[in-house]
Amino acid sequence: MISRRNFLTTVALGTASAAALAACGSPAPAQTGSAANPVTINYTWWGNDDRATRTRKAIALFESKNPDIKVNGNFTDFAGYWQKRATEAAGGGLPDVMQWDLSYLRDYGQRNQLLDLGTVKIDTSGFDKSLLPSGQIKGKTYGIPTSTNAFAVYYDPAKLKSLGVSEPDGSWTYDEYKSWLKEVGAKGNGTIFGSTDFTGIWWQFNIWLRQNNIEAFTEDGKLGFSKDDLKTWWNMASDLRGTPALVSEERATQLAPKSPFGSNVTVAENTWDNFMAGYLADSGAKELKIVPVPSDDPDNLGLFLKPSMLMVASAKTKFKDASARFIDFMINDPEVGQIFKTSRGVPASKTQRDGTTFEGTDKIVVDYEKSIEKYLKDAPEPPIVGFGTLEASFKRISSDLNFGKLTVDSAADAWFKEAEDLIKQNA
């Protein structure tokens, strides 16, 4: 089996209930269908219109190859997605198959709301063995990665040229990165800003912790960093807030659901490399580029390959076999790889990678991951229970900080109180 590293180099780049139903004269639901009478499974995902278009193409392809199964698909934005899943889980009605994020895997997996995919037939022979544990909890497989991604700084070269600002090469310290944002803001004439506040992004904070050899979480589910660490992080942008280096929180809120970068209001954005297709679609830009995030240690960029998303199934699905066939198709089929390219990240399955051609912007993403290969560290395991809530509160409190409602000290106090309370509840 080809390893992830070699690939990147090569491309240069319930029984009782059934009995009760039978006693009442109602047949148990069919596990499989036929072309004349197909079973229907529900599939849901998050994303923008570009991902929706690609996903619906993949669903149509699956249905054409599996006429005994119909897929009812729907999607929403990331924030609304998890609100719906929480409501469904409380009512016992999660969809059969779901796109999933690593942040929420432990929450639902440990509460027995997700199907152990090791109990159904899904081919994982084409996956790097170091990647599969990201979807496993206590020996059970609850999620299988569709793809991988890495964190990066996006920028629009055309906007930089129009402003007379040099393109970055990605070998920069935080001070150099901040100076670059200040230069962009100063030349943007109040219409073009540097970026959003990079300190308000949990994963950028996580990377900074890794750059300083600090764990985000300990093995026993506690915080691995101190309140002073968080204050240091949020203070890094104190001299940028309220200046053209960063777009204001008020302006960013007005632009939602599009990002300021996708709305052509900022020159740069820190996020995952698989956002390329979505940003191009939102902004209409002819070209976007990506470089590594800043680091004060040139030998430690704190970067890693993260499952950009996973496929999971409901523990209560009545159609385990059909759900497993759909998951297997979405993660392994070469034609699905051709549909998504790198919009979900670089395909995690060798079978899918080998059937996918990477050109243009997709090649940029693959080449970027090759360029940071020597800096990559082990990917994190599924975060602690409640992490999704902690990540959301990190964003919300950062927003209050940017609105001027909180000081750095009070913001750190507020987040730590929420974090410690949540950890205590789930202990």
KEDREN-87851 format. One record per residue (C-alpha): residue in one letter; x, y, z. Coordinates in nm, 2 decimals. Example, Ala and Ser with C-alpha at 12.3 -4.5 7.8 and 13.67 -1.06 7.14 Angstrom:
> A,1.23,-0.45,0.78
> S,1.37,-0.11,0.71
! end
This chain:
> M,0.00,0.00,0.00
> I,0.13,0.34,-0.09
> S,0.18,0.57,0.20
> R,0.05,0.92,0.23
> R,0.40,1.05,0.20
> N,0.49,0.85,-0.10
> F,0.17,0.95,-0.27
> L,0.24,1.32,-0.24
> T,0.59,1.26,-0.37
> T,0.47,1.05,-0.66
> V,0.21,1.31,-0.77
> A,0.49,1.57,-0.74
> L,0.37,1.71,-0.66
> G,-3.26,-0.39,1.75
> T,-3.42,-0.75,1.76
> A,-3.68,-0.71,2.03
> S,-3.85,-0.42,1.85
> A,-3.87,-0.63,1.53
> A,-4.03,-0.91,1.71
> A,-4.29,-0.68,1.86
> L,-4.37,-0.54,1.52
> A,-4.40,-0.89,1.37
> A,-4.65,-0.98,1.65
> C,-4.86,-0.68,1.55
> G,-4.85,-0.80,1.19
> S,-4.61,-0.52,1.07
> P,-4.31,-0.64,0.87
> A,-3.96,-0.54,0.98
> P,-3.81,-0.28,0.74
> A,-3.63,-0.42,0.44
> Q,-3.25,-0.41,0.47
> T,-3.20,-0.42,0.10
> G,-3.41,-0.32,-0.20
> S,-3.44,-0.38,-0.56
> A,-3.44,-0.17,-0.88
> A,-3.82,-0.20,-0.88
> N,-3.85,-0.13,-0.50
> P,-3.53,0.05,-0.38
> V,-3.47,0.14,-0.02
> T,-3.42,0.51,0.06
> I,-3.14,0.63,0.29
> N,-3.10,0.99,0.41
> Y,-2.77,1.16,0.37
> T,-2.68,1.51,0.50
> W,-2.37,1.73,0.48
> W,-2.26,2.09,0.54
> G,-2.10,2.32,0.29
> N,-2.17,2.59,0.03
> D,-2.34,2.57,-0.31
> D,-2.03,2.44,-0.48
> R,-2.01,2.14,-0.25
> A,-2.38,2.08,-0.28
> T,-2.35,2.06,-0.66
> R,-2.06,1.82,-0.64
> T,-2.23,1.60,-0.38
> R,-2.55,1.58,-0.58
> K,-2.35,1.46,-0.88
> A,-2.19,1.19,-0.66
> I,-2.53,1.09,-0.53
> A,-2.66,1.06,-0.89
> L,-2.36,0.85,-0.99
> F,-2.41,0.62,-0.69
> E,-2.78,0.57,-0.77
> S,-2.70,0.49,-1.13
> K,-2.46,0.22,-1.02
> N,-2.68,0.10,-0.73
> P,-3.04,0.11,-0.86
> D,-3.17,-0.07,-0.55
> I,-3.08,0.23,-0.33
> K,-3.21,0.59,-0.34
> V,-3.03,0.86,-0.15
> N,-3.23,1.16,-0.01
> G,-2.97,1.43,0.03
> N,-2.98,1.77,0.20
> F,-2.73,2.02,0.34
> T,-2.69,2.33,0.55
> D,-2.41,2.56,0.67
> F,-2.16,2.44,0.93
> A,-2.32,2.61,1.24
> G,-2.67,2.51,1.15
> Y,-2.56,2.16,1.07
> W,-2.47,2.08,1.43
> Q,-2.78,2.24,1.58
> K,-2.99,2.00,1.36
> R,-2.78,1.70,1.46
> A,-2.82,1.78,1.83
> T,-3.20,1.81,1.79
> E,-3.22,1.49,1.59
> A,-3.00,1.30,1.84
> A,-3.21,1.41,2.13
> G,-3.52,1.28,1.94
> G,-3.35,0.96,1.83
> G,-3.37,1.04,1.46
> L,-3.02,1.10,1.31
> P,-3.00,1.06,0.93
> D,-2.87,0.72,0.80
> V,-2.54,0.86,0.67
> M,-2.38,1.19,0.76
> Q,-2.07,1.39,0.67
> W,-1.89,1.44,1.00
> D,-1.63,1.66,1.16
> L,-1.35,1.53,1.39
> S,-1.46,1.79,1.65
> Y,-1.79,1.61,1.72
> L,-1.69,1.24,1.68
> R,-1.62,1.16,2.04
> D,-1.94,1.34,2.16
> Y,-2.17,1.12,1.95
> G,-1.95,0.80,1.93
> Q,-1.91,0.76,2.30
> R,-2.28,0.81,2.35
> N,-2.35,0.52,2.11
> Q,-2.53,0.73,1.86
> L,-2.30,0.64,1.57
> L,-2.27,0.30,1.40
> D,-1.95,0.10,1.45
> L,-1.84,0.08,1.09
> G,-1.62,-0.21,1.17
> T,-1.94,-0.42,1.18
> V,-2.03,-0.35,0.82
> K,-1.85,-0.41,0.49
> I,-1.64,-0.10,0.40
> D,-1.31,-0.13,0.22
> T,-1.03,0.06,0.40
> S,-0.74,-0.13,0.25
> G,-0.64,0.18,0.05
> F,-0.60,0.41,0.36
> D,-0.28,0.50,0.53
> K,-0.29,0.31,0.86
> S,-0.18,0.63,1.05
> L,-0.49,0.81,0.94
> L,-0.76,0.56,1.04
> P,-0.72,0.61,1.42
> S,-0.86,0.96,1.38
> G,-1.20,0.80,1.33
> Q,-1.16,0.54,1.61
> I,-1.26,0.55,1.98
> K,-1.17,0.27,2.22
> G,-1.11,0.03,1.94
> K,-1.43,0.10,1.75
> T,-1.45,0.27,1.41
> Y,-1.71,0.54,1.41
> G,-1.58,0.75,1.12
> I,-1.38,0.70,0.80
> P,-1.19,1.00,0.65
> T,-1.30,1.11,0.31
> S,-0.99,1.32,0.27
> T,-0.72,1.51,0.44
> N,-0.63,1.88,0.47
> A,-0.37,2.11,0.63
> F,-0.39,2.46,0.76
> A,-0.27,2.75,0.54
> V,-0.28,3.12,0.47
> Y,-0.48,3.20,0.16
> Y,-0.41,3.51,-0.04
> D,-0.53,3.68,-0.36
> P,-0.23,3.77,-0.57
> A,-0.42,4.01,-0.80
> K,-0.54,4.22,-0.50
> L,-0.18,4.23,-0.36
> K,-0.05,4.35,-0.70
> S,-0.32,4.62,-0.72
> L,-0.21,4.74,-0.38
> G,0.16,4.72,-0.45
> V,0.22,4.47,-0.17
> S,0.46,4.18,-0.22
> E,0.34,3.82,-0.22
> P,0.45,3.62,0.09
> D,0.65,3.31,0.06
> G,0.53,3.16,0.39
> S,0.86,3.17,0.57
> W,0.75,3.43,0.82
> T,0.74,3.50,1.19
> Y,0.42,3.63,1.36
> D,0.57,3.98,1.37
> E,0.64,3.96,0.99
> Y,0.30,3.83,0.92
> K,0.14,4.11,1.13
> S,0.35,4.37,0.95
> W,0.23,4.24,0.62
> L,-0.13,4.26,0.73
> K,-0.07,4.62,0.84
> E,0.08,4.71,0.50
> V,-0.22,4.57,0.32
> G,-0.46,4.75,0.55
> A,-0.27,5.08,0.51
> K,-0.29,5.06,0.13
> G,-0.64,4.93,0.11
> N,-0.80,5.27,0.14
> G,-1.07,5.15,0.38
> T,-1.22,4.90,0.13
> I,-0.96,4.62,0.13
> F,-0.84,4.48,0.46
> G,-0.57,4.24,0.56
> S,-0.76,3.95,0.70
> T,-1.00,3.84,0.97
> D,-0.86,3.82,1.33
> F,-0.64,3.51,1.31
> T,-0.64,3.47,1.69
> G,-1.01,3.40,1.68
> I,-0.96,3.07,1.50
> W,-0.93,2.77,1.73
> W,-0.72,2.56,1.50
> Q,-0.48,2.84,1.44
> F,-0.44,2.86,1.82
> N,-0.40,2.49,1.83
> I,-0.12,2.52,1.58
> W,0.05,2.79,1.78
> L,0.03,2.57,2.09
> R,0.20,2.29,1.89
> Q,0.47,2.53,1.77
> N,0.54,2.59,2.14
> N,0.53,2.22,2.23
> I,0.21,2.27,2.43
> E,-0.07,2.01,2.42
> A,-0.43,2.14,2.36
> F,-0.57,1.86,2.57
> T,-0.42,1.60,2.80
> E,-0.48,1.22,2.77
> D,-0.72,1.23,3.06
> G,-0.94,1.49,2.89
> K,-0.82,1.81,3.06
> L,-0.69,2.14,2.91
> G,-0.32,2.11,2.84
> F,-0.26,2.49,2.82
> S,-0.30,2.76,3.08
> K,-0.51,3.08,3.09
> D,-0.19,3.28,3.05
> D,-0.12,3.09,2.72
> L,-0.46,3.19,2.59
> K,-0.41,3.55,2.70
> T,-0.07,3.56,2.52
> W,-0.24,3.43,2.21
> W,-0.53,3.67,2.21
> N,-0.29,3.96,2.29
> M,-0.10,3.89,1.97
> A,-0.36,4.07,1.77
> S,-0.43,4.35,2.02
> D,-0.24,4.61,1.81
> L,-0.43,4.50,1.50
> R,-0.79,4.51,1.62
> G,-0.97,4.83,1.52
> T,-0.72,4.90,1.24
> P,-0.75,4.82,0.86
> A,-0.51,4.53,0.91
> L,-0.82,4.33,1.03
> V,-1.17,4.36,0.89
> S,-1.41,4.46,1.17
> E,-1.64,4.20,1.33
> E,-1.94,4.41,1.24
> R,-1.84,4.41,0.87
> A,-1.77,4.04,0.88
> T,-2.11,3.97,1.03
> Q,-2.28,4.17,0.76
> L,-2.11,3.96,0.49
> A,-2.22,3.63,0.64
> P,-2.27,3.35,0.54
> K,-1.99,3.43,0.30
> S,-1.65,3.50,0.45
> P,-1.48,3.84,0.41
> F,-1.22,3.67,0.19
> G,-1.48,3.50,-0.03
> S,-1.66,3.84,-0.04
> N,-1.34,4.02,-0.17
> V,-1.31,4.24,0.13
> T,-0.99,4.09,0.26
> V,-0.66,3.99,0.09
> A,-0.60,3.69,0.31
> E,-0.76,3.42,0.53
> N,-0.62,3.15,0.75
> T,-0.80,2.82,0.71
> W,-0.79,2.47,0.57
> D,-0.64,2.41,0.23
> N,-0.95,2.23,0.09
> F,-1.14,2.56,0.09
> M,-0.98,2.65,-0.24
> A,-1.28,2.56,-0.46
> G,-1.53,2.73,-0.24
> Y,-1.33,3.05,-0.21
> L,-1.28,3.06,-0.59
> A,-1.66,3.01,-0.64
> D,-1.75,3.27,-0.38
> S,-1.50,3.54,-0.48
> G,-1.49,3.49,-0.86
> A,-1.11,3.53,-0.84
> K,-0.90,3.39,-1.12
> E,-0.63,3.27,-0.89
> L,-0.57,3.22,-0.52
> K,-0.25,3.09,-0.36
> I,-0.17,2.93,-0.02
> V,0.14,2.94,0.19
> P,0.23,2.80,0.54
> V,0.11,2.98,0.86
> P,0.36,3.20,1.05
> S,0.58,3.05,1.31
> D,0.85,3.19,1.54
> D,1.03,2.86,1.51
> P,1.13,2.79,1.15
> D,1.18,2.42,1.23
> N,0.84,2.37,1.39
> L,0.54,2.50,1.19
> G,0.29,2.30,1.41
> L,0.12,2.16,1.10
> F,-0.05,1.83,1.06
> L,-0.28,1.65,0.82
> K,-0.63,1.64,0.96
> P,-0.92,1.44,0.83
> S,-1.10,1.73,0.65
> M,-1.43,1.53,0.71
> L,-1.54,1.18,0.78
> M,-1.83,0.96,0.68
> V,-2.04,0.82,0.96
> A,-2.38,0.64,1.00
> S,-2.65,0.65,1.26
> A,-2.64,0.36,1.51
> K,-3.02,0.34,1.46
> T,-3.02,0.32,1.09
> K,-3.25,0.05,0.96
> F,-3.04,0.02,0.64
> K,-2.69,-0.07,0.76
> D,-2.59,-0.25,0.44
> A,-2.72,0.03,0.21
> S,-2.55,0.29,0.43
> A,-2.22,0.10,0.42
> R,-2.24,0.07,0.04
> F,-2.29,0.44,0.01
> I,-2.01,0.53,0.25
> D,-1.77,0.28,0.07
> F,-1.87,0.45,-0.27
> M,-1.81,0.80,-0.14
> I,-1.47,0.73,0.00
> N,-1.33,0.48,-0.26
> D,-1.49,0.54,-0.60
> P,-1.24,0.70,-0.85
> E,-1.52,0.89,-1.03
> V,-1.62,1.05,-0.70
> G,-1.26,1.16,-0.66
> Q,-1.29,1.32,-1.01
> I,-1.61,1.50,-0.90
> F,-1.47,1.65,-0.58
> K,-1.10,1.69,-0.67
> T,-0.96,1.87,-0.36
> S,-1.28,2.05,-0.26
> R,-1.31,1.80,0.03
> G,-0.93,1.79,0.07
> V,-0.69,1.54,-0.09
> P,-0.86,1.20,-0.12
> A,-0.76,0.98,0.17
> S,-0.81,0.65,-0.02
> K,-0.54,0.54,-0.26
> T,-0.81,0.40,-0.50
> Q,-0.97,0.74,-0.52
> R,-0.64,0.93,-0.54
> D,-0.52,0.71,-0.83
> G,-0.84,0.78,-1.02
> T,-0.82,1.16,-0.97
> T,-0.63,1.40,-1.19
> F,-0.50,1.71,-1.01
> E,-0.46,2.01,-1.23
> G,-0.48,2.39,-1.18
> T,-0.61,2.49,-0.84
> D,-0.64,2.12,-0.73
> K,-0.27,2.07,-0.80
> I,-0.20,2.38,-0.59
> V,-0.35,2.21,-0.29
> V,-0.16,1.88,-0.35
> D,0.16,2.07,-0.41
> Y,0.11,2.27,-0.09
> E,0.08,1.96,0.12
> K,0.39,1.82,-0.05
> S,0.58,2.15,0.03
> I,0.50,2.11,0.41
> E,0.56,1.74,0.42
> K,0.88,1.76,0.63
> Y,0.70,1.98,0.89
> L,0.40,1.75,0.94
> K,0.34,1.60,1.28
> D,0.10,1.33,1.40
> A,-0.27,1.42,1.35
> P,-0.47,1.47,1.67
> E,-0.70,1.20,1.79
> P,-1.08,1.28,1.82
> P,-1.10,1.57,2.07
> I,-1.26,1.56,2.41
> V,-1.63,1.52,2.46
> G,-1.79,1.87,2.41
> F,-1.51,2.00,2.20
> G,-1.75,2.13,1.94
> T,-1.91,2.34,2.20
> L,-1.57,2.47,2.32
> E,-1.47,2.56,1.96
> A,-1.80,2.75,1.91
> S,-1.75,2.94,2.24
> F,-1.39,3.02,2.13
> K,-1.53,3.18,1.82
> R,-1.81,3.36,2.00
> I,-1.59,3.50,2.28
> S,-1.33,3.60,2.02
> S,-1.61,3.79,1.84
> D,-1.70,3.97,2.16
> L,-1.33,4.06,2.20
> N,-1.33,4.21,1.85
> F,-1.65,4.40,1.91
> G,-1.48,4.55,2.21
> K,-1.73,4.39,2.45
> L,-1.45,4.21,2.64
> T,-1.09,4.27,2.73
> V,-0.83,4.00,2.66
> D,-0.83,3.91,3.04
> S,-1.20,3.89,3.07
> A,-1.23,3.69,2.74
> A,-0.98,3.44,2.87
> D,-1.16,3.42,3.20
> A,-1.49,3.36,3.02
> W,-1.37,3.09,2.80
> F,-1.18,2.90,3.07
> K,-1.49,2.90,3.29
> E,-1.70,2.76,3.01
> A,-1.43,2.50,2.93
> E,-1.37,2.39,3.28
> D,-1.75,2.36,3.35
> L,-1.80,2.16,3.04
> I,-1.51,1.92,3.12
> K,-1.64,1.87,3.47
> Q,-1.99,1.79,3.33
> N,-1.85,1.52,3.10
> A,-1.59,1.38,3.35
! end
